[in-house]
Each structure stands twice: as structure tokens, then as C-alpha cells.
Amino acid sequence: TLGVAGVLLQGPSEFTLVSSSLLMWGVYFGLSNPALDADFANSTSSGTRSSLYTFQSMTVFFASGLGPLVNAILFDTTISDTWTLPELRIVMLVGLSLNIIPVLLTSFL
């Protein structure tokens, strides 16, 4: 814990920026997800709601497993077994780039 405290006290390092970005992402997701679920429930009829919730759950489950799989492939094929900031930056950029797909799908569908 002293190492983490030392990193945090040095100023806005890359670790601090990434950590605060992930914190903001989590807060946004936590605040917006209940509202999105309510809108989703209100926009479907009672008869089809169960199958649509099942499809939604399967999609979220698949996407949750896809992220670690992509990271494992990245580390195995291109990055090797090192954990320096440049290698981790690649992993973060690939993950964030893949987030563009659902954003575009929900924006234009």
C-alpha cells in the first residue's frame, strides 16, 4: 500500500489518470444503468419482455467474457509476458476502441 500511496502523492501520473478515468466510468455506468433498464422495460410489451431480457443478458455475458479473451490473445501474441506501461497502454486502447461498437449500435439503432 505504501507503493500505491507514493504513486498517488507524486501528482497526476498515468496511474492516477487511468484510475480516475476508470472511477468516472464506473460512476457513469452505475448512475445510467438503472435508467436505461427502466427505459428498456417501458419500451417493450409484457409478452416479449422476458425473451428480450434473456437476449440482453446473454449479450452482456458474452461481452464480459470477450474482454478478457481479447486481452489474453494480446498478451500471448503481441505483448509477451511483460507488464510495463507501454504494453498496458495497448491493452487499454484496444479495450476502449472495442467500446465504440456498442456506443454506435445504441446511437443509431
N, C-alpha and C positions, 0 to 999 in steps of 0.2 A: 504493500500500500504506500510506502514511502516513495517508491519509484513513480507511481501514478501521481501522487501529490506534487512531487518535484516537477513532473511534466506539466501539470496544470498551473503551477505557480510561475513558470517561465514566461508566460504570455501566450498570445494566440498562435500556438504551434499547429501543425497539421493535425495532430491527435485531437487537440481541443476543437478545431474547426469541424472535423469529421464527427466527433462525439456530439457537439451541439447541433449539427445538421441532423443526425440520427434522432436526437431528442425531439427536435421540432417536427420531424417526420412522424414520430410516434404520437406526439400530441395531436397533430392534424388528423392522423388516422383514427385515434381514439375519439376525437370530437365529431368527425364527419361520418364515421361508420354507422352509428345508431340512426342518424338522419337518413342516410342512404338506404338502410334496411327498412325504415318506415315508408319511404317513398316507393321502394320496391314492392312492399306488401300492399300499399294502396293502389299501385298501378296494375295489379293482377287480380283476376277474378278468383273467387274461393275455390272453384273446381280445378284450376290449373296451378294454383299456388304451390301445392306440395311437389309436383314434378319440377317446377321452376326452381324451388329452393334446393331440391336434390341436385339439379344441374349446377346451380351456383356453388353448392358445397363441394361437388366433385371438381369443379374448375379451380376453386381456391386450394383444395387439397393437392391437385396436380401442379399448380403453380408453386406451391410451397415446397414441393419436392424437386421441382425443376431447378430452383436456385442453387441448392447445394450440389446437385448433379453437374450443373454448368461450372461451378467453382472447382469441383473435383477434376473435371476434364481440363480446365485451365491450368491448375496446378500440376497435373500429370503431364500435359503435352507441351506447354509453353513456358511455364514459370519454374518448374522443378520444385525442389523442396526448400526454398528459401523464403523467409518472411521479412523482407525489407520493404520500406515504404514504396519504392517504385513497383514492386510486384503486387503489393496490396492495392496500389492505385489502379492497376489494370483490372483487378477483380472488381473493385468498386465501380469503375467506369463501365464495365460490361454489364454489371447488375443494374446500374442506373439507366443504361441505354435500353435494356430489356423492359424497363418500366414504361417506356414511351409507348409500347404496343397497347397495353390496356387503356392508357390515357387516351390515345387516338380512337380506340374502339368505342369507349364510352362517350367520347365527344361527338362522334359522327354517326352513331347508330341510333 
